[in-house]
Structure formats: C-alpha cells, structure tokens
Amino acid sequence: MNPLRELKTDKALANCNGDANSEICFLSLSDNDSPSVRTLVVREISDSGVYVFLNKTSNKWKQIERNKLSEVLFWYPSLKTQYRVFGEIEELPRTSIKDHWNRRPLQSKYMDYAYEHFAEQSQEIPSEKALKDFVNELKHQTEPNKLVPPPSASGIRINAASVEKLLLDEHNVHSRKKFTKESESWRQIFLMP
Ligand SMILES: Cc1cc2nc3c(=O)[nH]c(=O)nc-3n(C[C@H](O)[C@H](O)[C@H](O)COP(=O)(O)O)c2cc1C
C-alpha cells in the first residue's frame, strides 16, 4: 500500500478527533551544516508527496535552493502516530499556486504583499508597529477581491522517496515500519522501534 494514503487517512482521522496537529507538519531542511525546522500548514497529500505553501523571500527558500533534500514530520497525538516523509523538494507550477493562493486566508495574502513591498520574510524589521501600519495601509488601499498572488508566493511538493510510520502502543511493543519507493511500488520493512 502507498504509505502516503495511510498518512492521508490518518490526517483525516486526526482531524475528526480534533487533533491540534491535523492541519500542520514540521519541515526540516539542512545546508552548510545548519539544520532548521519550522511548522507549515499541509495543503494537500497526494500519492506522490506533500504540498505546502511558502514565500520565496524566506530563509527556508534560500536553504531549499542550496539543498532540496528534506524531511517532513507529522505527529498526531490523538492517534499516537508519527510519520516522517523524506524526499526531494520540487517547486509547484505557477498555475496551481494561483488556485491555492486564492483560497488562502486574507491576512496571509496581505502578508505575501508585505514580503514583496515591506521586508523579506525572516529578515529584521524596524518595529512591529511599522509592519502593522504597513499592512493596515495595504488593507485600506487594496480591496480583498483585487489581490493577486505576488511572484514570491510559491508552493512546493516534497516528493516522497521514503516514509516511516511509528505507532506507539502503551501496552504492547510499538510498531515501526519503513516504506521505500521503488519505481512505482513501495517496499515495506519493519524497524526496531
Ligand atoms: C501553526 C503554524 C502554521 C504555519 N504555516 C505556515 C505556512 O503554511 N507557510 C509558511 O511559510 N509559514 C508558516 N508558518 C510560519 C513558519 O513556521 C515560519 O516561522 C516561517 O515560514 C519562517 O520560516 P523560515 O525563516 O524558516 O523561512 C506557520 C507557523 C505556525 C505556528
């Protein structure tokens, strides 16, 4: 079975359970001996990978340009289940970014404008008040239906090469499985938990 389908099913189950982590993942990157991790909203899980949105002015994008290998972590406390998806990052085509972007929360859309015209994401800003004033002015000047995705608004897919699933069992031994993609099929092995 494709482990990404298991992940997708567990994500939906976690959502039904009211799991605070059901909408998010943790993306780790590494370059020049400098590891980093951050929380991101999961936009989609397909049979081939995990989709997230980011802004290309950010530090994470600069890291991705240097090293496309990444691991995404999912932890669903309500299911006592952890997934680790390892693979290479691929930028999404402009057309699919536009569709997704239009469904983003309004505040996130204004922030994407601010990354273009106020300061790049992850960089030092003069003050929080200066940013708030800038966004308020933007809201005043630009109606929500006039907003279009700026060039730096982007999205990526982490193409899964391997997936590891750890299921904790308080009363018995834990279950730890590793799935590795081989051409179009998945090979499954058991790991010592
Ligand atoms: C619950 C939550 C959801 C988030 N979702 C996103 C997201 O979808 N995209 C994004 O770029 N940053 C998101 N962030 C912010 C990132 O964690 C991070 O602070 C930001 O992207 C800057 O990261 P960087 O400096 O590594 O580029 C989210 C943070 C939290 C706490």
The ligand as an ORCA input file, in Angstrom:
! r2SCAN-3c Opt
* xyz 0 1
  C       0.609     26.729     13.013
  C       1.587     27.405     12.082
  C       1.371     27.301     10.707
  C       2.268     27.906      9.819
  N       2.069     27.761      8.470
  C       2.956     28.285      7.594
  C       2.812     28.060      6.184
  O       1.889     27.381      5.723
  N       3.749     28.624      5.369
  C       4.798     29.358      5.845
  O       5.613     29.816      5.030
  N       4.974     29.575      7.158
  C       4.077     29.053      8.054
  N       4.255     29.243      9.406
  C       5.415     30.042      9.866
  C       6.671     29.171      9.837
  O       6.674     28.239     10.898
  C       7.979     30.009      9.890
  O       8.009     30.773     11.074
  C       8.099     30.949      8.682
  O       7.687     30.308      7.491
  C       9.549     31.430      8.521
  O      10.389     30.322      8.402
  P      11.884     30.410      7.801
  O      12.580     31.562      8.464
  O      12.485     29.086      8.113
  O      11.753     30.653      6.312
  C       3.387     28.644     10.298
  C       3.601     28.703     11.697
  C       2.705     28.100     12.557
  C       2.983     28.193     14.044
*
